[in-house]
Amino acid sequence: MAKIRITQVKSKNGKPERQKRTLEALGITKLNHSVEHEATLAIMGMVEKVRHLVKVENI
């Protein structure tokens, strides 16, 4: 599996609770925080739901 780096680039303030919880489930805690995950279908689905708040890079 390929690895991806997910970085939060926009604030979650004012966003729906579901999007905040998705960021939390990905392990992102604050702005400009990055995490690395395997590019599984589940992870990619979560990233798709918050794509307007994050930046994704292939590693």
Secondary structure by P-SEA (a helix, b strand, c coil): cbbbbbbbccccccccaaaaaaaaaaccccccbbbbbcccaaaaaaaaacccccccccc
